[in-house]
Amino acid sequence: MAERDISDLIARYEHMLISGKPVYFDADEYDELAEYYDKLDDLDSARDIVAQGLAIHPENERLMLKNARFLIYDSKYSEALTFLNTHFGTYNFDLYLMKIECLLNMSLYAEAYQLTTEVLNDEDTDLGIILSELGFIYLETEYYDEAVLYLEKSLEYDSQNREVLDDLAFAYESKGDFESAVRICNKVLDIDPYSLETWLMLGKLYSLNNDYENAIDAFDFALTLDEKDFSALKLKAHCLILSERTEEAIEVLKLCLALYPEDDTIYLTLADSYLELERFDDMLAYLDEYERCAGETTESISKKAYAYLMKGNYDKAKSLIDKVLEIDPESFEVNMIAGELSYKQEDMLKAEFFYLKALTLQESESDSDDVLEKLVSVSVKEGDLDKAIGWQKRILDINASASVLKKLALLYLEKGDKENYTSTLDMFSDDELRDFFLLFYQDEHRDISISDREYLLNRLSEAFNCRLLYKNIKY
């Protein structure tokens, strides 16, 4: 049904505002005006209209419901619920939906579920509409399992409902069920293959699932609909970088820059891309461009410091590091770069100081493996194998991979700690043990079956006993 033309009503209202002369509007007109400004996201005007309407028509239900809606917009859930309970005593579909929304936001799930059951028994409202509205409310309040349940059920009544499909895709994404979200996006594209927003969402979902090739294809489809779409271009470049197609990503980013030169973040992304290619002069050039647009930031100075460090210009790197540390001594990135510079300059005390500082700045232990690896290297350089082993065991707690175990075994080997060396070997799988064996016996290329594990352990025990031969193994 086409919306009623209220242009004359809007003109009357706006003329009243300009002239300052009062004009009478009935309750329905106030309701329509409030709805109009609400859709324009002009909530201040919508609130004023509802307040004016209630001053004249204090018992009008639709205006009271809108007043409650604005309280919900402002996250005043308890106040909104009290208002609704005070002014309404009988069942009303919109009323109950708002009550459910308030209760869910207040974490009163049992009470919300009780009202949800009453709404589902509403015989005067189409069940498909009830389910879709409930699904939207549970989605908005982050009860994703319930949202999926109601939205999926709603599709049984109207499988082509775009709003429901869009909400359902978002609900699955929010749950982390990217495959189901992709399935729903493909349903939407069957209905509307020219939906730019859906192609973008599909690409994002593939990228979240680490399926970068399909993500790139989706963004390419989006770009056939709008070759200048900034989101599609940037997201495609991001996926190209993640799939190690950095040079292709650079070409896309340069196109972004040509189309949207005012977006200074593109310069930083280009600088990072050239870092991946170890083209440090190009990296520095784009950092200069970034600073011309946005001014110097701790991020840009830190990136420059790292580029000069990798170019071997330690003096320039140090001056930039000192500059950032003066501004932000708590910067994780610059403390890591300072540690790397000190390590390259063979100053292990300073390197350890900066890496330890960086370690304290990590938000969680699970993100600390890079710093811990640096501390292992520093401890080995200092000849403190006990400390190196301690750091390596912390890495093992975070990431029990074969490479981490291998390094721990080598450290025990170097230290001459046979008991812990042997117990570490016992933690290897059969395939990992074979790989470790070949570090020492590269000429023995015969196939070794699973039944040869005891043989491998005996030979690796021999390697331990001859450990002085392997003093030069790099950790």
Order of alpha helices (4+ residues) and beta strands (2+ residues): alpha-alpha-alpha-alpha-alpha-alpha-alpha-alpha-alpha-alpha-alpha-alpha-alpha-alpha-alpha-alpha-alpha-alpha-alpha-alpha-alpha-alpha-alpha-alpha-alpha-alpha-alpha
